[in-house]
Each structure stands twice: as structure tokens, then as C-alpha cells.
Amino acid sequence: MFIRSLLADMGIFISAPVQLHCDNVSASYLVVNPIQHDRSKHIKIDYHFVRERVAHGDLQVKYIPTQFQLADIFTKNLSSQRFEFLRSNLRVVSPAQIEGV
């Protein structure tokens, strides 16, 4: 939602819903179908914000399997092989690769 507001301030308007990638199937289902039960009654306020934005059509929660969760590169300790896989999928290259060395 912040990105949409930032882009709007620059005169770039996005009409499509913002995609939120989630690697938790249960959380994805709970956002779309908010069934109340004992395990979900103590959910934080941010969940309710997400559910509200999904209901308004501003946000779309999309399931992404853990192995393709690109945000892990910023939040987790990774093996060098996993780090390189995620880095290449983010299209981040080293200066040496840009220069063709």
C-alpha cells in the first residue's frame, strides 16, 4: 500500500491490486475466508488490515511456495547456493558481471 501511495505522489497511478506473496497456505485461506475459531481469535491488527484491503480489492494475497519466496534473501540466513538462486531471481548482478569480466 505504501508503494501505491508513493507512486501516486509521483503521478503514476496503479489500478491493479497490489500482490502480497505469502508462503503460508493457512494464512492465505484465512484472509479470503475469515472463519473465526480458537486458533485465529488472537490475530494481530495487521491481519485485519490485510483482510480489509483484500475485501476492498486493493490487495491480493497470492501463495508462493517457500523455495520461491524472494523476500527470504532479506530476512534469513541462507546457504550460498540458496542466496545465489534468490539473487539471480531478483535480477541483481555484481559489478563484475555488468562489466563482462
Order of alpha helices (4+ residues) and beta strands (2+ residues): alpha-beta-alpha-alpha-beta-alpha-alpha-alpha
